Amino acid sequence: MSLAVRGEPQVFACHQPDHVHSSAISCTRRRFLGAFAGFGAAALLADRPAGAQAPDKLFRIDVHHHLSSPGFIAEISGRRTGQVPLMKWTVAQSLEDMDQGEVATSILSISEPSVFFGNFDTARKLARETNEFGAKLIADHPGRFGMFATVPLPDVDGSLREIEYALDTLKMDGICMMTDYQGKFLGDPAFRTVLEELNRRKAVVYTHPFRNDCCRNLVPDVFEPLIELGTDTTRTIASLLFSGSAEQFPDIRWIFSHAGGTAPFLMQRFTYYFDARKDLQPRLPKGPAYYMQRFHYDTANAMTIHPLASLTKLVTPTQIVFGTDFPFLTAKATAAGLREVGLFSAAELQTIERENAVRLMPRYKS
């Protein structure tokens, strides 16, 4: 998600204030899907404008590129989330940005708040709709898209079924998880069964931060994501470390958004805390730095010296993957920022912009 809001969110005729009963939200969703059935599908799925040509050399792989299914657009529109670029997203916009930024393939994923809005059955349906919508984009544009599948957490049983369907039937590249669900971070025992399954599959797990209910509207006149998205990523990394999950599930291949949030900056504190708490040491016997250096971190909204200075002191370029946060930021601007920051050689840029993603997802090697 971006740090800036572009205009006012789209509102439909049956919209009610934020505190309204969920039936009003359902009204919004029904109206949206009715319109989508008539003409919205063509708008969302339309290819690039006639006559547009992709560049000859497309090489980057973008691991942080959002899509919006019609059901997801309906939900965030009705809840006034302010995510206008997601409400207006189309595949033509994605392809145009990819071409301008020399991106060969974008790995699609849903943005926050994902698909759970209080009802398990509704979340399961919206997760399935999102994943099948993404599968259609992949089929319609061979080689241009992959996807990290959405799961309906905190519904564990529903998530296990969706992991099986997404990875075995739809053949998706991995799983997308939010950094927390109902205030529980990913190292919470509630999600242990899900992590066991992902570890068994040696899955790539891309995480996207969430605006935690704990910390809404804390700083007057400051848009919540400005602080909370980076902070929530740090919370879930700390949860995975200090719960012992990073040690117990070593075969999950984690990707954390936005250069890991504030976690690299807090490495000294993590280490001091670990050293002081002898009772915690069996949970992460190799120390916090070992596990954090095995994680992967994307460059979405993190292509300047401020986040990268800390991240590059923690990990080598082999752990950094190219991510743009489209439609909030662009591939062209992200690539330019990585060059202008002056931290990486030409070979390291190639590693970040393509080779690391290929190592995680070998199907994109050719």
C-alpha positions as CSV (number, residue, x, y, z in Angstrom):
1,M,0.0,0.0,0.0
2,S,1.2,3.5,-0.7
3,L,1.9,6.2,1.8
4,A,-0.3,8.7,0.0
5,V,-4.0,8.8,-0.9
6,R,-4.9,9.8,-4.4
7,G,-8.2,11.6,-4.2
8,E,-11.4,10.4,-2.6
9,P,-12.5,6.7,-2.6
10,Q,-15.2,5.6,-5.0
11,V,-18.5,5.3,-3.3
12,F,-21.7,3.5,-4.5
13,A,-25.3,4.5,-4.0
14,C,-26.0,2.3,-1.0
15,H,-22.8,3.3,0.9
16,Q,-23.1,4.1,4.6
17,P,-20.6,5.5,7.2
18,D,-17.8,3.3,8.5
19,H,-19.7,2.0,11.5
20,V,-22.6,0.7,9.5
21,H,-23.9,-2.8,9.8
22,S,-22.4,-5.4,7.5
23,S,-25.6,-5.6,5.5
24,A,-25.0,-2.2,4.1
25,I,-21.5,-3.3,3.0
26,S,-23.1,-6.3,1.3
27,C,-25.4,-3.9,-0.5
28,T,-22.3,-2.1,-1.8
29,R,-20.8,-5.4,-2.9
30,R,-24.0,-6.5,-4.7
31,R,-24.3,-3.3,-6.6
32,F,-20.6,-3.5,-7.6
33,L,-20.8,-7.1,-8.8
34,G,-24.0,-6.3,-10.7
35,A,-22.2,-3.6,-12.5
36,F,-19.2,-5.8,-13.0
37,A,-21.3,-8.5,-14.6
38,G,-22.5,-5.9,-17.1
39,F,-19.3,-4.1,-18.1
40,G,-16.7,-4.1,-15.3
41,A,-15.1,-7.4,-16.3
42,A,-14.1,-5.9,-19.7
43,A,-12.7,-2.9,-18.0
44,L,-10.6,-4.8,-15.5
45,L,-9.4,-7.4,-17.9
46,A,-8.8,-5.2,-20.9
47,D,-5.4,-5.6,-22.4
48,R,-3.0,-2.6,-23.2
49,P,-4.3,-0.1,-25.6
50,A,-4.3,-1.0,-29.3
51,G,-1.0,-0.4,-31.0
52,A,1.0,-0.4,-27.7
53,Q,4.2,-2.4,-27.9
54,A,6.2,-4.0,-25.2
55,P,9.9,-3.2,-25.1
56,D,12.2,-5.7,-26.7
57,K,14.1,-6.2,-23.4
58,L,12.0,-7.2,-20.4
59,F,14.0,-8.8,-17.6
60,R,12.9,-7.7,-14.2
61,I,10.7,-9.8,-11.9
62,D,8.4,-7.7,-9.7
63,V,7.4,-9.7,-6.6
64,H,5.2,-6.9,-5.1
65,H,2.6,-6.1,-7.7
66,H,-1.1,-5.8,-6.6
67,L,-4.2,-6.9,-8.4
68,S,-7.8,-6.2,-7.5
69,S,-10.6,-8.7,-8.1
70,P,-14.1,-7.3,-8.5
71,G,-15.1,-8.7,-5.1
72,F,-12.1,-7.1,-3.4
73,I,-12.8,-3.7,-5.0
74,A,-16.4,-3.9,-3.8
75,E,-15.2,-4.6,-0.2
76,I,-12.6,-1.9,0.1
77,S,-14.9,0.7,-1.7
78,G,-17.6,0.0,0.9
79,R,-15.3,0.4,3.8
80,R,-13.7,3.7,2.8
81,T,-10.2,2.3,3.0
82,G,-8.9,5.2,0.8
83,Q,-7.1,2.8,-1.6
84,V,-8.2,4.6,-4.7
85,P,-5.5,3.1,-7.0
86,L,-6.6,-0.4,-6.1
87,M,-10.2,0.5,-6.8
88,K,-9.2,1.8,-10.2
89,W,-6.8,-1.0,-11.1
90,T,-6.9,-2.7,-14.5
91,V,-4.6,-5.3,-16.1
92,A,-3.9,-2.7,-18.9
93,Q,-2.4,-0.4,-16.3
94,S,-0.2,-3.3,-15.0
95,L,1.0,-4.2,-18.4
96,E,1.8,-0.6,-19.3
97,D,3.8,-0.1,-16.1
98,M,5.7,-3.3,-16.6
99,D,6.6,-2.4,-20.1
100,Q,7.8,1.0,-19.1
101,G,9.8,-0.5,-16.2
102,E,11.2,-3.4,-18.3
103,V,9.5,-5.9,-16.1
104,A,9.1,-9.3,-17.7
105,T,6.9,-10.9,-15.0
106,S,4.9,-9.5,-12.1
107,I,4.0,-11.8,-9.3
108,L,0.5,-10.7,-8.4
109,S,-0.9,-10.4,-4.8
110,I,-3.7,-8.9,-2.9
111,S,-3.1,-5.8,-0.8
112,E,-4.3,-5.2,2.8
113,P,-6.8,-5.7,4.3
114,S,-7.0,-9.0,2.3
115,V,-10.3,-11.0,2.3
116,F,-11.4,-11.4,5.9
117,F,-14.0,-9.0,7.1
118,G,-15.5,-10.9,10.0
119,N,-17.2,-13.9,8.3
120,F,-15.3,-17.1,7.4
121,D,-17.6,-18.2,4.6
122,T,-17.4,-14.8,2.9
123,A,-13.6,-14.8,3.3
124,R,-13.3,-18.3,1.7
125,K,-15.4,-17.2,-1.3
126,L,-13.4,-14.0,-1.8
127,A,-10.1,-15.8,-1.5
128,R,-11.2,-18.3,-4.1
129,E,-12.5,-15.5,-6.4
130,T,-9.2,-13.6,-6.1
131,N,-7.1,-16.6,-6.8
132,E,-9.2,-17.7,-9.8
133,F,-9.2,-14.1,-11.1
134,G,-5.4,-14.1,-10.9
135,A,-5.3,-17.5,-12.6
136,K,-7.2,-16.1,-15.6
137,L,-4.8,-13.2,-15.9
138,I,-1.9,-15.7,-15.9
139,A,-3.5,-17.8,-18.6
140,D,-4.5,-14.8,-20.7
141,H,-0.9,-13.3,-20.6
142,P,1.6,-16.2,-20.7
143,G,4.8,-15.3,-19.0
144,R,3.8,-11.9,-17.8
145,F,2.1,-12.8,-14.5
146,G,2.5,-15.2,-11.6
147,M,0.7,-15.0,-8.3
148,F,1.1,-15.4,-4.6
149,A,-2.3,-16.9,-3.7
150,T,-4.6,-15.4,-1.1
151,V,-5.7,-17.4,2.0
152,P,-8.7,-16.6,4.2
153,L,-6.9,-16.4,7.5
154,P,-7.7,-16.3,10.4
155,D,-9.8,-19.3,9.2
156,V,-7.2,-22.1,9.5
157,D,-9.2,-24.9,7.9
158,G,-10.3,-22.7,5.0
159,S,-6.7,-21.6,4.5
160,L,-5.4,-25.1,4.4
161,R,-7.9,-26.0,1.7
162,E,-7.0,-22.9,-0.3
163,I,-3.3,-23.6,-0.1
164,E,-3.9,-27.0,-1.5
165,Y,-6.1,-25.7,-4.3
166,A,-3.9,-22.7,-5.2
167,L,-0.6,-24.7,-5.2
168,D,-1.7,-28.0,-6.6
169,T,-4.6,-27.1,-8.9
170,L,-3.8,-23.5,-9.9
171,K,0.0,-24.0,-9.7
172,M,0.6,-20.6,-8.2
173,D,4.0,-19.4,-7.1
174,G,3.4,-19.2,-3.3
175,I,1.1,-17.8,-0.7
176,C,0.4,-14.3,0.3
177,M,-0.3,-13.6,4.0
178,M,-0.9,-10.4,5.9
179,T,1.4,-9.6,8.8
180,D,-1.4,-10.0,11.3
181,Y,-5.0,-11.3,11.6
182,Q,-7.2,-10.0,14.3
183,G,-4.1,-8.8,16.2
184,K,-2.3,-12.2,16.0
185,F,1.0,-12.2,14.3
186,L,2.3,-15.0,12.1
187,G,4.3,-16.7,14.9
188,D,1.1,-17.1,17.0
189,P,0.2,-20.7,17.9
190,A,-3.1,-20.1,16.2
191,F,-1.3,-20.3,12.8
192,R,1.0,-23.2,13.6
193,T,-0.9,-25.7,11.5
194,V,-0.7,-23.4,8.5
195,L,3.0,-22.9,8.9
196,E,3.6,-26.6,9.3
197,E,1.9,-27.1,5.9
198,L,3.8,-24.3,4.2
199,N,7.1,-25.7,5.6
200,R,6.2,-29.2,4.4
201,R,5.7,-27.7,0.9
202,K,8.8,-25.5,1.1
203,A,6.6,-22.7,0.0
204,V,7.5,-19.2,-0.9
205,V,5.5,-17.0,1.5
206,Y,5.1,-13.3,0.7
207,T,3.9,-11.1,3.5
208,H,2.1,-7.8,3.2
209,P,1.7,-5.5,6.2
210,F,-1.7,-4.7,7.8
211,R,-3.1,-1.7,9.6
212,N,-3.4,-3.3,13.0
213,D,-6.5,-2.5,15.0
214,C,-4.3,-1.8,18.0
215,C,-2.9,1.4,16.6
216,R,-5.4,3.3,14.5
217,N,-5.4,7.1,14.6
218,L,-2.7,7.4,17.1
219,V,-1.0,10.4,15.6
220,P,-3.2,13.3,14.5
221,D,-3.0,14.3,10.9
222,V,-0.8,11.3,10.0
223,F,-2.2,8.7,7.6
224,E,-1.9,5.4,9.4
225,P,0.1,3.5,6.8
226,L,2.9,6.0,7.0
227,I,3.9,4.4,10.3
228,E,1.9,1.3,10.8
229,L,2.7,-0.7,7.7
230,G,6.5,-0.8,8.4
231,T,5.8,-1.3,12.1
232,D,3.5,-4.2,11.6
233,T,6.0,-6.0,9.4
234,T,8.5,-5.7,12.3
235,R,6.0,-7.1,14.7
236,T,5.4,-10.2,12.6
237,I,9.2,-10.7,12.1
238,A,9.7,-10.5,15.9
239,S,6.8,-12.9,16.4
240,L,8.4,-15.5,14.0
241,L,11.8,-15.1,15.7
242,F,10.9,-15.1,19.4
243,S,8.1,-17.7,19.1
244,G,10.6,-20.1,17.7
245,S,8.7,-20.4,14.4
246,A,11.7,-19.3,12.3
247,E,13.7,-22.2,13.8
248,Q,10.9,-24.7,13.7
249,F,9.9,-24.1,10.0
250,P,13.2,-23.5,8.2
251,D,11.9,-24.5,4.8
252,I,9.4,-21.6,4.4
253,R,11.0,-19.1,2.1
254,W,9.8,-15.8,3.5
255,I,9.6,-12.5,1.6
256,F,8.9,-9.4,3.7
257,S,7.6,-6.2,2.1
258,H,9.2,-2.7,2.2
259,A,12.7,-3.8,3.1
260,G,11.5,-5.5,6.3
261,G,9.9,-2.4,7.8
262,T,11.7,-1.2,10.8
263,A,13.1,-4.7,11.7
264,P,16.7,-4.1,10.3
265,F,16.9,-0.9,12.2
266,L,15.9,-2.8,15.4
267,M,18.5,-5.6,14.9
268,Q,20.7,-4.2,17.8
269,R,17.7,-4.3,20.2
270,F,16.7,-7.8,19.0
271,T,20.2,-9.0,19.7
272,Y,20.5,-7.4,23.1
273,Y,17.1,-8.8,24.1
274,F,18.1,-12.3,22.9
275,D,21.4,-12.1,24.9
276,A,19.6,-11.0,28.0
277,R,16.8,-13.6,27.9
278,K,18.5,-17.0,28.3
279,D,15.1,-18.7,28.4
280,L,14.4,-17.6,24.8
281,Q,17.6,-18.9,23.4
282,P,16.4,-22.5,22.8
283,R,13.7,-21.0,20.5
284,L,16.2,-19.4,18.2
285,P,19.5,-21.1,19.0
286,K,21.5,-19.4,16.2
287,G,20.5,-15.9,17.3
288,P,18.1,-13.4,15.6
289,A,20.6,-12.2,13.0
290,Y,21.0,-15.7,11.5
291,Y,17.3,-16.1,10.8
292,M,16.8,-12.5,9.6
293,Q,19.7,-13.0,7.2
294,R,17.9,-16.0,5.7
295,F,14.7,-14.0,5.0
296,H,14.1,-12.1,1.8
297,Y,13.1,-8.5,1.6
298,D,11.6,-6.5,-1.3
299,T,12.3,-3.0,-2.5
300,A,8.7,-1.8,-2.6
301,N,8.5,1.7,-1.2
302,A,12.1,1.2,-0.2
303,M,14.5,2.2,-2.9
304,T,16.2,5.1,-1.2
305,I,19.1,5.4,1.1
306,H,17.0,5.6,4.3
307,P,15.6,2.0,4.4
308,L,18.3,0.5,2.3
309,A,21.2,1.7,4.4
310,S,20.0,-0.4,7.3
311,L,18.9,-3.4,5.3
312,T,22.2,-3.7,3.4
313,K,24.1,-3.8,6.7
314,L,22.0,-6.8,7.7
315,V,21.8,-8.8,4.5
316,T,23.7,-9.2,1.2
317,P,22.0,-8.5,-2.1
318,T,21.2,-12.2,-2.5
319,Q,18.3,-11.6,0.0
320,I,16.8,-8.6,-1.7
321,V,14.1,-8.9,-4.4
322,F,12.7,-6.3,-6.7
323,G,9.2,-5.1,-5.7
324,T,7.3,-2.0,-6.8
325,D,4.1,-1.8,-4.8
326,F,2.2,-1.1,-8.1
327,P,-0.3,0.6,-8.5
328,F,1.0,2.9,-5.8
329,L,4.5,3.2,-7.2
330,T,5.9,2.3,-10.6
331,A,8.5,-0.1,-11.8
332,K,10.4,2.6,-13.7
333,A,10.7,4.8,-10.6
334,T,11.7,1.8,-8.4
335,A,14.5,0.7,-10.8
336,A,15.7,4.3,-11.1
337,G,15.9,4.7,-7.3
338,L,17.9,1.5,-7.0
339,R,20.5,2.8,-9.4
340,E,20.6,6.3,-8.0
341,V,21.1,5.2,-4.4
342,G,24.6,4.1,-5.3
343,L,24.7,1.0,-3.0
344,F,24.8,-1.7,-5.7
345,S,27.0,-2.8,-8.5
346,A,25.6,-3.7,-11.9
347,A,25.9,-7.4,-11.1
348,E,24.2,-6.9,-7.7
349,L,21.3,-5.0,-9.4
350,Q,20.9,-7.9,-11.8
351,T,20.8,-10.2,-8.8
352,I,18.1,-8.1,-7.1
353,E,16.0,-7.3,-10.1
354,R,15.8,-10.9,-11.4
355,E,18.1,-13.6,-10.3
356,N,16.9,-13.8,-6.6
357,A,13.3,-14.2,-7.7
358,V,14.4,-16.9,-10.2
359,R,16.1,-18.8,-7.4
360,L,12.9,-18.7,-5.4
361,M,10.7,-19.5,-8.4
362,P,12.7,-21.4,-10.9
363,R,9.9,-21.5,-13.5
364,Y,10.9,-18.0,-14.5
365,K,14.5,-18.9,-15.4
366,S,14.0,-18.9,-19.1
